[in-house]
């Protein structure tokens, strides 16, 4: 649970600091966690978001497969 809070805090910070940067990044999960009801296994993922403010839509992919 602590890792999930850290992940979301990190993503929020990433989104806030990248307002003028590209809308994608990478994420490394070191232990299993749940994001929006989907279990993420340890590994490397790509994140991409669209929009700004409270209407941001975030997708997490591994390879070509959308995970969450």
Legacy VTK file of the C-alpha trace (Angstrom):
# vtk DataFile Version 3.0
C-alpha trace
ASCII
DATASET POLYDATA
POINTS 68 float
0.000 0.000 0.000
2.882 2.351 0.814
4.346 1.744 -2.655
1.030 2.645 -4.317
0.962 5.975 -2.496
4.565 6.612 -3.536
3.732 5.723 -7.135
0.807 8.120 -7.278
2.784 10.877 -5.582
5.595 10.318 -8.078
3.196 10.374 -11.022
1.559 13.553 -9.730
4.962 15.189 -9.412
5.952 13.951 -12.866
2.782 15.396 -14.374
3.180 18.705 -12.557
6.819 19.206 -13.550
6.359 18.159 -17.150
3.673 20.603 -18.199
5.933 21.779 -21.006
7.595 18.436 -21.707
6.540 15.300 -23.578
3.515 13.444 -22.243
5.194 10.101 -21.712
7.729 8.493 -19.434
8.842 5.238 -17.892
8.067 3.464 -14.643
9.837 0.638 -12.830
7.736 -1.413 -10.418
9.797 -3.257 -7.823
6.996 -5.171 -6.082
3.463 -6.160 -7.110
0.945 -3.321 -6.875
-2.601 -2.562 -7.922
-3.431 0.403 -10.157
-7.079 1.111 -10.897
-7.993 -2.484 -10.046
-5.253 -3.994 -12.241
-2.356 -5.922 -10.687
1.046 -4.741 -11.946
3.858 -7.252 -11.668
7.436 -6.101 -11.030
9.036 -4.838 -14.217
9.444 -1.868 -16.537
6.445 -0.022 -17.949
5.804 2.994 -20.135
3.332 5.657 -19.027
1.538 8.090 -21.285
-0.985 10.741 -20.371
-3.334 13.019 -22.225
-4.979 16.158 -20.915
-4.235 18.381 -17.960
-5.589 19.217 -14.549
-8.192 16.855 -13.092
-9.080 15.427 -16.516
-5.762 13.675 -17.227
-6.067 10.183 -18.684
-3.101 7.924 -17.923
-2.242 4.652 -19.628
0.394 2.163 -18.519
1.821 -0.164 -21.164
4.329 -3.001 -21.247
5.561 -3.721 -24.747
2.566 -3.109 -27.003
0.023 -4.262 -24.400
-1.988 -1.675 -22.436
-1.965 -2.832 -18.822
-3.935 -0.095 -17.057
LINES 1 69
68 0 1 2 3 4 5 6 7 8 9 10 11 12 13 14 15 16 17 18 19 20 21 22 23 24 25 26 27 28 29 30 31 32 33 34 35 36 37 38 39 40 41 42 43 44 45 46 47 48 49 50 51 52 53 54 55 56 57 58 59 60 61 62 63 64 65 66 67
